[in-house]
């Protein structure tokens, strides 16, 4: 990720919806070295914020709806959540929740793109998003996995104004040319029950150690550590509750 802070249109936050917040907290504290704090206000619904030193880097939350899957969610920064929500619907997406205020922190909405991938909009007030990117334990890349790449390539630039760095094998998303993510076309290797989704990648000091630590802690390796041609070493992992996330070696670029 070439972005080192939240910028308009770029990813600003990763949030885990999980069936076991305490279990997830212990898992990620051990894996990434996070320090977690749960918001004591009843209106916060048990939201737990993960930190690296004093910087907030991610959230862990209970599942709020019966049909909500255990999954990581990615938020993108916007200057006006209501206007961005209107762009979502105009471009063929759907707004599932909001826009609504979150205390004095900001205003957010949950949306789904035309291919079925869920994402979030975040209009910052007192809370801009993650305080650090790319350092071990922090968000470093986001990836859209979709069965409808053609519509996605039209949809996201219409909503966020993204640039698209196209190549034969892997399109990358950017803000004013600063790439922060990519897109994978889901083919027959993906079981039909796997929905389109946004996958966050967290930077780590050692991908192989993180892979082994995930398995030892009750998670699973979905893609074993792999060195990409002209790219970083990565792995795709699943936590003990079932949420999927990626890791890559800090200091190496996609």
Helices and strands as residue ranges (DSSP letters): E 11-18, H 21-32, E 35-38, G 42-44, E 48-52, E 55-62, E 71-78, H 81-90, E 94-102, E 106-112, E 118-124, E 139-146, H 149-160, E 163-165, E 171-175, E 178-185, E 197-204, H 207-216, E 220-227, E 233-238, E 244-249
